[in-house]
Amino acid sequence: MKEPRYNQTLKLRDGRQLGFASFGEPEGKPVFYFTGGNSSRLEGKWFEKAAQEKKTRLIVPDRPGFGLSDFQSACSF
């Protein structure tokens, strides 16, 4: 899985990097899928066919400290 859409990143306001992947239709209605436990953005691959069939864009971010996302040491609200 070396496709660029599986390895996207963006810079957050606090300077950390957030990794995410998108599956399905690039121009489709965006739907976010948040993984639980010790998983990553690549879990969305399981739902790629369904996202294509429903003409949606499934966006799956990495959790902090997993995959391409930087670790978050403490929450500051």
VMD Tcl script that builds the backbone (N, CA, C; Angstrom):
set m [mol new atoms 231]
animate dup $m
set s [atomselect $m all]
$s set {name element resname resid chain x y z} {
  {N N MET 1 A 0.826 -1.182 0.000}
  {CA C MET 1 A 0.000 0.000 0.000}
  {C C MET 1 A 0.871 1.246 0.000}
  {N N LYS 2 A 1.360 1.628 -1.128}
  {CA C LYS 2 A 2.211 2.811 -1.224}
  {C C LYS 2 A 1.482 3.976 -1.875}
  {N N GLU 3 A 0.183 3.822 -2.129}
  {CA C GLU 3 A -0.565 4.890 -2.759}
  {C C GLU 3 A -0.587 6.119 -1.868}
  {N N PRO 4 A -0.419 7.312 -2.454}
  {CA C PRO 4 A -0.389 8.542 -1.661}
  {C C PRO 4 A -1.642 8.770 -0.826}
  {N N ARG 5 A -2.799 8.331 -1.298}
  {CA C ARG 5 A -4.023 8.587 -0.533}
  {C C ARG 5 A -4.075 7.799 0.765}
  {N N TYR 6 A -3.233 6.786 0.898}
  {CA C TYR 6 A -3.165 6.007 2.136}
  {C C TYR 6 A -2.174 6.612 3.127}
  {N N ASN 7 A -1.357 7.557 2.679}
  {CA C ASN 7 A -0.276 8.107 3.500}
  {C C ASN 7 A -0.286 9.631 3.500}
  {N N GLN 8 A -1.414 10.216 3.839}
  {CA C GLN 8 A -1.535 11.667 3.842}
  {C C GLN 8 A -1.263 12.210 5.241}
  {N N THR 9 A -0.793 13.441 5.293}
  {CA C THR 9 A -0.544 14.091 6.581}
  {C C THR 9 A -0.973 15.548 6.505}
  {N N LEU 10 A -1.228 16.106 7.663}
  {CA C LEU 10 A -1.441 17.543 7.770}
  {C C LEU 10 A -0.850 18.005 9.085}
  {N N LYS 11 A -0.480 19.284 9.119}
  {CA C LYS 11 A 0.153 19.870 10.296}
  {C C LYS 11 A -0.922 20.509 11.164}
  {N N LEU 12 A -0.958 20.146 12.444}
  {CA C LEU 12 A -1.917 20.711 13.384}
  {C C LEU 12 A -1.400 22.035 13.940}
  {N N ARG 13 A -2.278 22.823 14.537}
  {CA C ARG 13 A -1.884 24.132 15.081}
  {C C ARG 13 A -0.767 24.054 16.106}
  {N N ASP 14 A -0.742 22.953 16.866}
  {CA C ASP 14 A 0.298 22.825 17.900}
  {C C ASP 14 A 1.608 22.277 17.341}
  {N N GLY 15 A 1.682 22.098 16.025}
  {CA C GLY 15 A 2.922 21.660 15.382}
  {C C GLY 15 A 3.016 20.164 15.138}
  {N N ARG 16 A 2.117 19.392 15.746}
  {CA C ARG 16 A 2.158 17.943 15.523}
  {C C ARG 16 A 1.645 17.598 14.133}
  {N N GLN 17 A 2.014 16.420 13.687}
  {CA C GLN 17 A 1.563 15.897 12.407}
  {C C GLN 17 A 0.423 14.906 12.638}
  {N N LEU 18 A -0.628 14.986 11.817}
  {CA C LEU 18 A -1.736 14.049 11.857}
  {C C LEU 18 A -1.719 13.251 10.559}
  {N N GLY 19 A -1.640 11.935 10.691}
  {CA C GLY 19 A -1.677 11.070 9.515}
  {C C GLY 19 A -3.092 10.587 9.269}
  {N N PHE 20 A -3.440 10.436 7.999}
  {CA C PHE 20 A -4.757 9.924 7.659}
  {C C PHE 20 A -4.731 9.287 6.278}
  {N N ALA 21 A -5.759 8.525 5.989}
  {CA C ALA 21 A -5.927 7.895 4.678}
  {C C ALA 21 A -7.339 8.156 4.212}
  {N N SER 22 A -7.525 8.124 2.899}
  {CA C SER 22 A -8.885 8.246 2.372}
  {C C SER 22 A -9.137 7.096 1.413}
  {N N PHE 23 A -10.361 6.601 1.444}
  {CA C PHE 23 A -10.766 5.443 0.663}
  {C C PHE 23 A -12.070 5.770 -0.053}
  {N N GLY 24 A -12.345 5.066 -1.118}
  {CA C GLY 24 A -13.594 5.273 -1.838}
  {C C GLY 24 A -13.464 6.336 -2.906}
  {N N GLU 25 A -14.519 7.124 -3.065}
  {CA C GLU 25 A -14.586 8.152 -4.100}
  {C C GLU 25 A -13.952 9.455 -3.613}
  {N N PRO 26 A -12.889 9.927 -4.267}
  {CA C PRO 26 A -12.224 11.155 -3.827}
  {C C PRO 26 A -13.153 12.371 -3.761}
  {N N GLU 27 A -14.138 12.443 -4.643}
  {CA C GLU 27 A -15.066 13.574 -4.670}
  {C C GLU 27 A -16.388 13.253 -3.975}
  {N N GLY 28 A -16.477 12.090 -3.337}
  {CA C GLY 28 A -17.715 11.680 -2.673}
  {C C GLY 28 A -17.953 12.417 -1.371}
  {N N LYS 29 A -19.140 12.213 -0.807}
  {CA C LYS 29 A -19.491 12.824 0.478}
  {C C LYS 29 A -18.530 12.301 1.545}
  {N N PRO 30 A -17.883 13.199 2.305}
  {CA C PRO 30 A -16.913 12.745 3.312}
  {C C PRO 30 A -17.588 12.089 4.519}
  {N N VAL 31 A -17.038 10.964 4.917}
  {CA C VAL 31 A -17.466 10.240 6.108}
  {C C VAL 31 A -16.207 9.925 6.908}
  {N N PHE 32 A -16.200 10.273 8.193}
  {CA C PHE 32 A -15.035 10.010 9.034}
  {C C PHE 32 A -15.219 8.700 9.792}
  {N N TYR 33 A -14.135 7.937 9.861}
  {CA C TYR 33 A -14.121 6.678 10.603}
  {C C TYR 33 A -12.966 6.768 11.600}
  {N N PHE 34 A -13.295 6.674 12.886}
  {CA C PHE 34 A -12.288 6.759 13.936}
  {C C PHE 34 A -12.041 5.368 14.504}
  {N N THR 35 A -10.809 4.924 14.412}
  {CA C THR 35 A -10.451 3.590 14.893}
  {C C THR 35 A -10.409 3.569 16.410}
  {N N GLY 36 A -10.505 2.398 16.960}
  {CA C GLY 36 A -10.392 2.237 18.402}
  {C C GLY 36 A -9.181 1.375 18.711}
  {N N GLY 37 A -8.762 1.386 19.933}
  {CA C GLY 37 A -7.653 0.521 20.336}
  {C C GLY 37 A -6.358 0.829 19.631}
  {N N ASN 38 A -5.621 -0.202 19.346}
  {CA C ASN 38 A -4.286 -0.067 18.756}
  {C C ASN 38 A -4.322 -0.270 17.248}
  {N N SER 39 A -4.995 0.617 16.564}
  {CA C SER 39 A -5.130 0.492 15.126}
  {C C SER 39 A -4.610 1.754 14.445}
  {N N SER 40 A -4.711 1.782 13.116}
  {CA C SER 40 A -4.225 2.928 12.354}
  {C C SER 40 A -5.171 3.233 11.205}
  {N N ARG 41 A -4.809 4.236 10.431}
  {CA C ARG 41 A -5.585 4.676 9.274}
  {C C ARG 41 A -5.821 3.548 8.279}
  {N N LEU 42 A -4.936 2.566 8.245}
  {CA C LEU 42 A -5.026 1.488 7.259}
  {C C LEU 42 A -6.186 0.536 7.526}
  {N N GLU 43 A -6.804 0.618 8.717}
  {CA C GLU 43 A -7.980 -0.180 9.017}
  {C C GLU 43 A -9.119 0.147 8.034}
  {N N GLY 44 A -9.120 1.351 7.527}
  {CA C GLY 44 A -10.147 1.764 6.576}
  {C C GLY 44 A -10.137 0.968 5.288}
  {N N LYS 45 A -9.031 0.321 4.991}
  {CA C LYS 45 A -8.926 -0.502 3.773}
  {C C LYS 45 A -10.021 -1.580 3.765}
  {N N TRP 46 A -10.428 -2.045 4.938}
  {CA C TRP 46 A -11.472 -3.074 5.032}
  {C C TRP 46 A -12.793 -2.588 4.442}
  {N N PHE 47 A -13.002 -1.269 4.434}
  {CA C PHE 47 A -14.273 -0.696 4.015}
  {C C PHE 47 A -14.204 0.026 2.669}
  {N N GLU 48 A -13.080 -0.122 1.970}
  {CA C GLU 48 A -12.889 0.616 0.721}
  {C C GLU 48 A -13.937 0.261 -0.328}
  {N N LYS 49 A -14.233 -1.002 -0.500}
  {CA C LYS 49 A -15.211 -1.410 -1.512}
  {C C LYS 49 A -16.590 -0.828 -1.184}
  {N N ALA 50 A -16.994 -0.883 0.072}
  {CA C ALA 50 A -18.291 -0.334 0.480}
  {C C ALA 50 A -18.333 1.177 0.238}
  {N N ALA 51 A -17.229 1.870 0.533}
  {CA C ALA 51 A -17.178 3.318 0.308}
  {C C ALA 51 A -17.314 3.632 -1.176}
  {N N GLN 52 A -16.679 2.838 -2.026}
  {CA C GLN 52 A -16.803 3.037 -3.474}
  {C C GLN 52 A -18.240 2.793 -3.930}
  {N N GLU 53 A -18.845 1.721 -3.441}
  {CA C GLU 53 A -20.217 1.392 -3.825}
  {C C GLU 53 A -21.202 2.473 -3.397}
  {N N LYS 54 A -20.973 3.084 -2.243}
  {CA C LYS 54 A -21.861 4.130 -1.722}
  {C C LYS 54 A -21.457 5.523 -2.195}
  {N N LYS 55 A -20.403 5.581 -3.011}
  {CA C LYS 55 A -19.894 6.854 -3.546}
  {C C LYS 55 A -19.578 7.869 -2.448}
  {N N THR 56 A -18.915 7.376 -1.408}
  {CA C THR 56 A -18.480 8.233 -0.305}
  {C C THR 56 A -16.957 8.252 -0.255}
  {N N ARG 57 A -16.438 9.247 0.426}
  {CA C ARG 57 A -15.004 9.345 0.696}
  {C C ARG 57 A -14.823 9.042 2.172}
  {N N LEU 58 A -14.254 7.900 2.479}
  {CA C LEU 58 A -14.025 7.490 3.864}
  {C C LEU 58 A -12.663 8.029 4.297}
  {N N ILE 59 A -12.665 8.857 5.330}
  {CA C ILE 59 A -11.433 9.477 5.839}
  {C C ILE 59 A -11.131 8.861 7.193}
  {N N VAL 60 A -9.921 8.287 7.329}
  {CA C VAL 60 A -9.550 7.561 8.544}
  {C C VAL 60 A -8.246 8.134 9.104}
  {N N PRO 61 A -8.320 8.867 10.217}
  {CA C PRO 61 A -7.096 9.408 10.821}
  {C C PRO 61 A -6.397 8.375 11.707}
  {N N ASP 62 A -5.091 8.533 11.820}
  {CA C ASP 62 A -4.329 7.754 12.805}
  {C C ASP 62 A -4.584 8.347 14.181}
  {N N ARG 63 A -4.572 7.505 15.198}
  {CA C ARG 63 A -4.669 7.989 16.570}
  {C C ARG 63 A -3.324 8.612 16.955}
  {N N PRO 64 A -3.286 9.512 17.941}
  {CA C PRO 64 A -2.019 10.109 18.360}
  {C C PRO 64 A -0.993 9.037 18.746}
  {N N GLY 65 A 0.193 9.145 18.162}
  {CA C GLY 65 A 1.263 8.200 18.466}
  {C C GLY 65 A 1.240 6.937 17.627}
  {N N PHE 66 A 0.278 6.791 16.726}
  {CA C PHE 66 A 0.186 5.622 15.853}
  {C C PHE 66 A 0.408 6.046 14.412}
  {N N GLY 67 A 0.945 5.118 13.620}
  {CA C GLY 67 A 1.119 5.371 12.190}
  {C C GLY 67 A 1.914 6.631 11.922}
  {N N LEU 68 A 1.314 7.541 11.165}
  {CA C LEU 68 A 1.981 8.784 10.774}
  {C C LEU 68 A 1.701 9.941 11.722}
  {N N SER 69 A 0.900 9.710 12.767}
  {CA C SER 69 A 0.543 10.802 13.698}
  {C C SER 69 A 1.537 10.884 14.851}
  {N N ASP 70 A 1.891 12.140 15.178}
  {CA C ASP 70 A 2.796 12.368 16.301}
  {C C ASP 70 A 2.085 12.087 17.624}
  {N N PHE 71 A 2.867 11.697 18.612}
  {CA C PHE 71 A 2.368 11.449 19.957}
  {C C PHE 71 A 1.893 12.754 20.587}
  {N N GLN 72 A 0.838 12.684 21.379}
  {CA C GLN 72 A 0.353 13.838 22.135}
  {C C GLN 72 A 0.611 13.555 23.608}
  {N N SER 73 A 1.521 14.318 24.214}
  {CA C SER 73 A 1.936 14.018 25.588}
  {C C SER 73 A 0.884 14.384 26.626}
  {N N ALA 74 A 0.115 15.422 26.415}
  {CA C ALA 74 A -0.909 15.825 27.382}
  {C C ALA 74 A -1.985 16.621 26.666}
  {N N CYS 75 A -3.188 16.497 27.150}
  {CA C CYS 75 A -4.283 17.281 26.590}
  {C C CYS 75 A -4.280 18.648 27.243}
  {N N SER 76 A -4.473 19.665 26.453}
  {CA C SER 76 A -4.594 21.021 27.004}
  {C C SER 76 A -5.882 21.625 26.473}
  {N N PHE 77 A -6.827 21.743 27.363}
  {CA C PHE 77 A -8.140 22.274 26.969}
  {C C PHE 77 A -8.241 23.730 27.317}
}
mol reanalyze $m
mol bondsrecalc $m
mol representation Tube
mol addrep $m
